[in-house]
Amino acid sequence: MTGTIQHIPVAIQLHDVSFRYAESNQGVFHVNLAVERGSCVALIGKSGCGKSTITCLINGLAPGFYKGELAGAIEVDGTPLTNLPSFEIARRVGSVFQDPRSQFFSSELAGEVAFACENLGFSQAEIRQSTNAAIQAFGVERLRHQSLDVLSSGEAQRVAIASTAAPAPSIIVLDEPTANLDEMGIAQLSEILKQLKAEGYTLVVAEHRLSWLHGLADRYLLFEEGELVQELTDRDLCAMSDTQRISCGLRSATPVRLSDFHNTPAEEQSEHPALAGESVGLTKHRHTLLQGVNIEIYPGHIHALTGCNGAGKTTLAKILSGLIRQTSGSVVLNGAPVRAHTRRQNVWFCSNNTATQFFTPSVEDELLLGCVPDDGMLERTRALLERLGIYEYRATHPAALSGGQRQRLALALAILSQRPVLIFDEPTSGLDAANMHVVAQELKSAAQEGRAILVITHDAEFVRACCTDVQELSKEESSVCCE
């Protein structure tokens, strides 16, 4: 007796799909892909390999929003995407973008989470039920009365995921969803996506961090220069050597945790830290954001500052940089208390929102802004850009760079500033393994030159690659409960 073969319906089908962005040679080429309903596939590979483009093809943003030339056919639930109006695509496919703030339409939580449901014509009762369920499921209830403008990057990412899941699309595509999440947030996201998958959702995740996908992703699709070159399993990833993995731009397939990091025993340090915060506190609108924070940043060291999303790490960094004035305590530079103005002259702060840091029409102009270039400076700049892999983009507008390329440009600006203290806020979000190690090496070189470096990060692989010690912003110092 012949057994019956059970055919699982296909949720997403790409038939020989190519897409080339307008006025560019970048895109994806001859991609054939079938994603079964209720499965999870991970799109992996180096920055710029085509992962995000695939997500934009599935949700209709390419070529609907991102203009370019499309060839081949894309089907969602058996229907050609070209036959579906945009609202019907949105009903079937939910999207979480790499920059969560770019998809916000409201200034407050409930309105943002409800937005998609309202646009899709849900009843008032359905909107209320879906909104409240998503807010609770993604652990953002405490943000109900905060403006979205003041959320940390990790909090913003959670809100974006909640707003995408609220109308319950059958397919959810996520582009670097863990880029700014702390370890607890990543674990929560993993459990939520596992539950969504068990309920029959189809998940497509473009991601550099891989270990959290173990037990969630059914397949890993490796892209290189716009082409789908290999299909891998969990076992395949774990069997890769570090050299093989990094050459493909892949992060560790096994968990690396900040709790496993041990501070390097300090050698004889200078008499004074380059920069220190002593009992730093900040109260705003009668709300205590930070209290009694002590931190020391020494020349030649790369200090990692960790803590849960929203704990106040970025706020502390802005105080140390002179961008915000503390309301209690003091900031000390080379052993002497200094005002915010002096801190701004000596400390370079690199924000996690790179879109706010650039002011000129090209990479080259940005690097030369405010400088009197000489041959030595130009040669140092060229060499740095080549090491960071962005020299070929020197005539490109910074806004046209990818997220990872903007991160590396921001790093270059910090290093070329020659300021003795450098502070970076999540400098590796969205970076593949190879570029993460490039950034780590540049920071180690800067530390060897005697500069004092503070890095705000949740990236345990990055901490292991270059940091000398780790300090966690504790619950006692922060207004946020991290449990």
VMD Tcl script that draws the C-alpha trace (Angstrom):
set ca {
  {0.00 0.00 0.00}
  {1.44 3.30 -1.05}
  {1.54 6.05 1.59}
  {0.04 9.44 0.94}
  {2.51 12.30 0.53}
  {1.38 15.38 2.45}
  {2.03 18.59 0.56}
  {2.55 21.65 2.75}
  {1.23 24.82 1.08}
  {3.82 27.33 -0.05}
  {3.42 30.80 1.46}
  {6.12 32.59 -0.59}
  {7.47 31.70 -4.02}
  {10.18 33.49 -6.00}
  {10.60 32.33 -9.59}
  {13.94 33.38 -11.12}
  {13.63 36.81 -9.50}
  {16.13 39.57 -10.21}
  {15.93 43.14 -8.99}
  {18.43 45.88 -9.73}
  {18.08 49.20 -7.93}
  {17.69 52.29 -10.11}
  {21.01 53.88 -11.07}
  {22.90 51.09 -9.31}
  {24.44 47.70 -9.99}
  {23.30 46.38 -6.62}
  {20.36 44.07 -6.07}
  {19.58 40.34 -6.27}
  {19.88 38.05 -9.24}
  {18.12 34.86 -10.40}
  {16.74 33.90 -7.00}
  {14.52 30.82 -6.82}
  {12.96 30.29 -3.43}
  {9.95 28.54 -1.89}
  {8.99 29.16 1.74}
  {6.47 26.73 3.20}
  {3.57 28.07 5.23}
  {4.29 28.00 8.95}
  {8.05 27.74 8.52}
  {10.88 30.12 9.38}
  {13.74 30.88 7.02}
  {16.76 33.00 7.89}
  {18.47 35.10 5.22}
  {22.17 35.30 6.07}
  {25.39 36.63 4.59}
  {27.60 39.70 4.53}
  {26.26 43.24 4.67}
  {25.00 44.25 1.24}
  {24.60 40.66 -0.01}
  {20.90 41.08 -0.78}
  {19.13 39.96 2.42}
  {17.19 43.19 2.94}
  {16.32 43.35 -0.75}
  {14.63 39.94 -0.52}
  {12.50 41.16 2.39}
  {11.55 44.26 0.39}
  {10.54 42.13 -2.59}
  {8.32 39.95 -0.41}
  {6.51 42.90 1.19}
  {6.20 44.83 -2.09}
  {8.44 47.77 -1.13}
  {10.63 46.86 -4.10}
  {9.83 48.07 -6.68}
  {6.81 49.81 -5.12}
  {8.88 52.21 -3.01}
  {12.49 51.36 -3.85}
  {12.59 51.92 -7.58}
  {14.40 49.54 -9.88}
  {14.07 46.89 -12.54}
  {12.26 43.68 -11.55}
  {12.31 40.42 -13.49}
  {10.76 37.07 -12.62}
  {7.64 36.40 -10.55}
  {6.83 36.68 -6.84}
  {3.82 34.90 -5.33}
  {2.30 35.19 -1.86}
  {-0.13 32.41 -0.92}
  {-0.25 31.41 -4.58}
  {-1.20 34.88 -5.83}
  {1.21 36.94 -7.95}
  {2.24 40.01 -5.98}
  {1.60 42.17 -9.04}
  {-2.11 41.22 -8.80}
  {-2.46 42.45 -5.23}
  {-3.18 46.07 -4.26}
  {-0.85 47.51 -1.63}
  {-3.41 47.24 1.20}
  {-3.88 43.54 0.47}
  {-0.10 42.96 0.55}
  {0.00 44.78 3.91}
  {-2.82 42.55 5.19}
  {-0.85 39.42 4.31}
  {2.75 40.55 4.96}
  {3.92 42.45 8.03}
  {7.35 44.07 8.11}
  {9.85 45.02 10.80}
  {12.57 47.26 9.40}
  {16.22 47.57 10.40}
  {15.62 51.13 11.65}
  {12.44 50.80 13.72}
  {11.87 54.55 14.00}
  {11.53 54.77 10.22}
  {8.19 52.93 10.42}
  {6.59 54.94 13.23}
  {3.51 57.02 12.43}
  {2.41 57.96 15.95}
  {4.04 59.67 18.90}
  {2.60 57.28 21.51}
  {2.55 53.53 21.98}
  {-1.12 52.58 21.71}
  {-1.63 54.69 18.60}
  {1.42 53.20 16.93}
  {0.47 49.59 17.67}
  {-3.11 50.26 16.56}
  {-2.12 52.07 13.36}
  {-1.96 49.08 11.01}
  {-5.20 47.63 12.39}
  {-6.97 50.95 11.77}
  {-5.62 51.18 8.22}
  {-6.82 47.67 7.46}
  {-10.38 48.45 8.54}
  {-10.60 46.54 11.81}
  {-13.62 47.29 14.00}
  {-13.07 49.41 17.11}
  {-13.37 46.35 19.34}
  {-10.88 44.39 17.19}
  {-8.42 47.29 17.21}
  {-8.56 47.54 21.00}
  {-8.19 43.79 21.50}
  {-5.33 43.39 18.99}
  {-3.49 46.44 20.31}
  {-3.65 45.40 23.96}
  {-2.67 41.81 23.17}
  {0.41 42.91 21.19}
  {1.51 45.40 23.85}
  {1.32 42.72 26.51}
  {2.94 39.99 24.39}
  {5.98 42.12 23.57}
  {6.50 43.47 27.07}
  {6.07 47.18 26.29}
  {3.22 47.97 28.68}
  {5.46 50.27 30.76}
  {5.98 52.49 27.68}
  {2.29 53.40 27.33}
  {2.72 56.92 28.66}
  {6.10 57.73 27.09}
  {6.66 59.54 23.84}
  {8.13 57.26 21.17}
  {10.67 60.00 20.44}
  {12.50 59.35 23.71}
  {12.64 55.54 23.57}
  {15.95 53.73 23.43}
  {16.74 51.93 20.19}
  {15.97 48.58 21.76}
  {12.62 49.79 23.10}
  {11.78 51.25 19.68}
  {12.51 47.89 18.09}
  {10.10 46.11 20.42}
  {7.37 48.65 19.65}
  {7.92 48.15 15.91}
  {7.58 44.38 16.26}
  {4.44 44.74 18.37}
  {2.82 47.09 15.84}
  {3.65 44.69 13.01}
  {2.21 41.65 14.78}
  {-0.96 43.38 16.02}
  {-3.07 42.90 12.82}
  {-1.91 39.25 12.62}
  {-0.58 39.02 9.04}
  {0.09 35.45 7.89}
  {3.67 36.35 6.91}
  {6.12 38.49 8.91}
  {9.47 39.61 7.51}
  {12.03 41.01 9.92}
  {15.22 42.85 8.97}
  {17.87 42.64 11.73}
  {15.28 42.46 14.54}
  {17.88 41.91 17.30}
  {20.29 44.67 16.23}
  {19.67 46.78 19.36}
  {18.10 44.30 21.78}
  {19.64 43.23 25.06}
  {20.05 39.53 25.93}
  {16.71 39.38 27.71}
  {14.99 41.12 24.80}
  {16.50 38.66 22.32}
  {15.36 35.71 24.43}
  {11.85 37.18 24.63}
  {11.77 37.80 20.88}
  {12.88 34.23 20.20}
  {10.09 32.81 22.37}
  {7.47 35.09 20.80}
  {8.50 34.15 17.27}
  {8.50 30.46 18.19}
  {4.93 30.90 19.43}
  {3.91 32.74 16.24}
  {5.46 29.98 14.16}
  {3.59 27.34 16.19}
  {0.37 29.24 15.46}
  {1.04 28.94 11.72}
  {2.75 32.24 10.90}
  {5.41 32.21 8.18}
  {8.60 34.02 9.23}
  {11.41 35.43 7.10}
  {14.30 36.85 9.12}
  {17.28 38.71 7.65}
  {19.88 38.54 10.40}
  {23.57 38.65 11.31}
  {23.23 37.28 14.85}
  {22.54 33.58 14.46}
  {22.63 31.80 17.81}
  {19.17 32.99 18.88}
  {17.67 31.43 15.74}
  {18.63 27.91 16.85}
  {15.42 25.92 17.19}
  {13.44 28.61 15.36}
  {14.83 28.72 11.81}
  {14.14 25.68 9.63}
  {16.61 26.79 6.96}
  {19.41 29.32 6.58}
  {19.76 30.78 3.09}
  {23.26 32.13 2.42}
  {23.52 35.03 -0.03}
  {26.66 36.34 -1.69}
  {26.69 39.42 -3.94}
  {22.96 39.19 -4.59}
  {22.80 35.47 -5.32}
  {21.44 32.61 -3.23}
  {24.46 30.32 -3.07}
  {23.76 27.77 -0.33}
  {21.10 26.36 1.97}
  {22.26 25.44 5.47}
  {20.92 23.83 8.64}
  {21.75 24.42 12.30}
  {24.17 21.50 12.11}
  {25.90 22.94 9.04}
  {26.44 26.29 10.79}
  {27.83 24.70 13.93}
  {30.21 22.58 11.84}
  {31.78 25.65 10.21}
  {35.22 26.74 11.37}
  {35.57 30.31 12.61}
  {37.52 31.18 9.46}
  {34.80 29.78 7.17}
  {32.04 31.46 9.12}
  {33.63 34.90 9.26}
  {34.56 34.75 5.56}
  {30.83 34.36 4.85}
  {30.04 37.30 7.15}
  {28.35 35.07 9.73}
  {28.26 35.60 13.48}
  {28.66 32.78 15.99}
  {26.16 29.93 15.70}
  {26.46 29.22 19.43}
  {25.50 31.66 22.19}
  {28.08 34.18 23.43}
  {26.89 35.86 26.61}
  {28.07 39.00 28.36}
  {27.88 37.14 31.66}
  {30.66 34.83 30.42}
  {33.05 37.75 29.90}
  {35.78 38.26 32.50}
  {37.43 41.65 32.86}
  {41.07 41.73 31.85}
  {43.29 42.30 34.91}
  {44.27 45.95 34.74}
  {47.92 46.79 34.26}
  {49.31 49.83 36.03}
  {46.97 52.63 35.08}
  {47.61 56.33 34.85}
  {47.06 58.36 38.01}
  {43.72 59.68 36.80}
  {41.13 58.25 34.44}
  {40.79 60.24 31.22}
  {37.11 60.71 32.01}
  {35.01 59.79 35.03}
  {31.50 60.23 36.32}
  {31.18 60.63 40.08}
  {27.73 60.00 41.63}
  {26.12 61.23 38.41}
  {22.36 61.72 38.53}
  {19.70 63.15 36.25}
  {16.16 64.15 37.14}
  {13.83 65.41 34.44}
  {10.24 66.56 34.92}
  {10.40 65.20 38.50}
  {11.35 61.78 37.17}
  {14.70 60.30 38.18}
  {16.46 58.82 35.14}
  {19.86 58.14 36.71}
  {21.14 58.27 40.26}
  {24.55 57.77 41.86}
  {26.34 56.44 38.77}
  {30.11 56.03 39.04}
  {32.20 55.22 35.99}
  {35.89 55.56 35.05}
  {37.34 55.46 31.52}
  {41.12 55.01 31.31}
  {43.52 55.73 28.43}
  {44.42 52.61 26.48}
  {41.28 50.77 27.56}
  {38.06 49.85 25.76}
  {35.34 49.86 28.38}
  {31.98 48.22 27.62}
  {28.86 49.68 29.25}
  {25.93 47.27 29.31}
  {22.48 47.10 30.84}
  {18.92 46.43 29.77}
  {17.18 48.42 27.04}
  {16.08 51.79 28.39}
  {18.30 51.63 31.49}
  {19.86 55.02 30.70}
  {23.14 54.04 29.03}
  {22.77 56.53 26.19}
  {21.67 59.24 28.63}
  {24.80 58.64 30.71}
  {26.97 58.76 27.58}
  {25.46 62.12 26.61}
  {26.17 63.48 30.08}
  {29.78 62.31 29.90}
  {30.06 63.91 26.44}
  {28.64 67.23 27.56}
  {25.51 66.96 25.43}
  {23.31 66.82 28.56}
  {23.99 68.44 31.93}
  {23.67 66.22 34.97}
  {21.52 67.41 37.86}
  {23.73 65.86 40.53}
  {27.27 64.58 40.82}
  {30.18 65.66 38.63}
  {32.12 64.69 35.51}
  {35.90 64.72 35.83}
  {38.38 65.11 32.96}
  {42.00 64.17 33.71}
  {41.40 64.54 37.43}
  {39.55 67.87 37.39}
  {35.78 68.52 37.36}
  {34.76 70.16 34.08}
  {31.71 71.84 32.62}
  {29.74 70.44 29.70}
  {31.40 72.86 27.24}
  {34.86 71.49 28.03}
  {33.64 67.92 27.78}
  {32.30 68.56 24.29}
  {35.74 69.75 23.21}
  {37.48 66.61 24.47}
  {34.94 63.81 24.04}
  {33.59 62.47 20.74}
  {30.11 60.95 21.03}
  {29.00 58.62 18.24}
  {25.23 58.13 18.36}
  {23.46 54.87 17.55}
  {21.29 56.86 15.13}
  {23.83 57.55 12.41}
  {21.26 59.39 10.26}
  {21.56 62.39 12.61}
  {25.36 62.70 12.42}
  {26.13 63.64 8.82}
  {25.89 67.13 7.33}
  {27.52 67.13 3.88}
  {26.68 65.67 0.44}
  {29.48 63.09 0.29}
  {31.56 60.76 2.46}
  {34.70 62.64 1.46}
  {33.23 66.04 2.39}
  {32.02 64.65 5.70}
  {35.50 63.48 6.64}
  {37.08 66.81 5.70}
  {34.43 68.97 7.39}
  {36.15 71.51 9.63}
  {39.66 70.28 8.71}
  {42.55 71.94 6.95}
  {43.67 68.92 4.91}
  {47.35 68.27 4.35}
  {49.01 65.32 2.59}
  {49.45 63.39 5.83}
  {45.84 63.81 6.86}
  {44.55 62.83 3.42}
  {46.70 59.70 3.41}
  {45.49 58.68 6.90}
  {41.90 59.21 5.79}
  {42.33 57.16 2.62}
  {43.99 54.30 4.49}
  {41.27 54.28 7.17}
  {38.47 54.23 4.60}
  {40.16 51.34 2.80}
  {40.47 49.36 6.02}
  {36.80 50.02 6.76}
  {35.76 48.98 3.25}
  {34.10 52.28 2.28}
  {36.80 54.00 0.21}
  {34.94 53.27 -3.02}
  {31.95 55.20 -1.62}
  {33.90 58.41 -0.92}
  {31.80 60.38 -3.45}
  {28.50 58.89 -2.20}
  {25.98 60.84 -0.14}
  {26.01 59.44 3.43}
  {22.22 58.96 3.29}
  {22.68 56.55 0.37}
  {24.97 54.24 2.36}
  {23.72 51.05 3.98}
  {23.26 50.99 7.76}
  {26.53 49.12 8.25}
  {28.41 51.50 5.97}
  {27.08 54.50 7.91}
  {28.25 52.85 11.13}
  {31.77 52.56 9.72}
  {31.73 56.15 8.43}
  {30.75 57.34 11.92}
  {33.65 55.31 13.34}
  {36.04 56.93 10.87}
  {34.89 60.41 11.90}
  {35.50 59.58 15.56}
  {38.99 58.23 14.97}
  {39.99 61.16 12.73}
  {38.71 63.64 15.31}
  {41.86 63.08 17.41}
  {39.87 63.66 20.60}
  {41.32 61.78 23.57}
  {38.01 60.19 24.64}
  {35.71 58.35 22.24}
  {32.21 57.14 23.16}
  {30.28 54.84 20.84}
  {26.61 53.89 21.21}
  {25.94 50.43 19.70}
  {28.64 50.71 16.99}
  {28.11 47.14 15.70}
  {24.33 47.08 15.25}
  {23.67 45.68 11.78}
  {27.29 44.66 11.16}
  {28.23 41.24 9.83}
  {31.01 39.20 11.44}
  {33.80 40.43 9.18}
  {32.97 44.11 9.62}
  {32.45 43.65 13.36}
  {36.03 42.38 13.61}
  {37.24 45.31 11.45}
  {35.59 47.76 13.86}
  {37.06 45.88 16.84}
  {40.54 46.13 15.36}
  {40.22 49.86 14.69}
  {39.16 50.48 18.29}
  {42.06 48.39 19.59}
  {44.44 50.43 17.45}
  {42.96 53.67 18.80}
  {43.33 52.39 22.37}
  {46.95 51.45 21.72}
  {47.54 55.08 20.76}
  {46.43 56.04 24.27}
  {42.83 57.01 23.68}
  {40.14 56.21 26.23}
  {37.14 54.42 24.71}
  {33.67 53.68 26.06}
  {31.33 51.43 24.09}
  {27.64 51.03 24.87}
  {26.75 47.58 23.59}
  {24.68 44.42 23.93}
  {26.97 42.63 21.46}
  {28.76 39.92 23.45}
  {30.82 38.81 20.43}
  {32.10 42.34 20.01}
  {32.92 42.63 23.73}
  {34.90 39.41 23.52}
  {36.71 40.64 20.41}
  {38.10 43.91 21.80}
  {36.87 45.15 25.18}
  {39.08 45.14 28.25}
  {36.34 45.34 30.86}
  {32.57 45.48 31.28}
  {30.41 47.61 33.57}
  {26.67 47.07 33.84}
  {24.36 49.98 34.57}
  {22.55 48.48 37.54}
  {18.90 48.70 38.53}
  {19.89 50.85 41.53}
  {21.45 53.45 39.18}
  {18.61 53.42 36.67}
  {14.92 54.27 36.77}
  {14.16 51.13 34.74}
  {13.48 47.68 36.13}
  {15.40 45.24 33.96}
  {13.62 42.09 35.09}
}
mol new
graphics top color blue
foreach p $ca { graphics top sphere $p radius 0.5 }
foreach p [lrange $ca 0 end-1] q [lrange $ca 1 end] { graphics top cylinder $p $q radius 0.2 }
display resetview
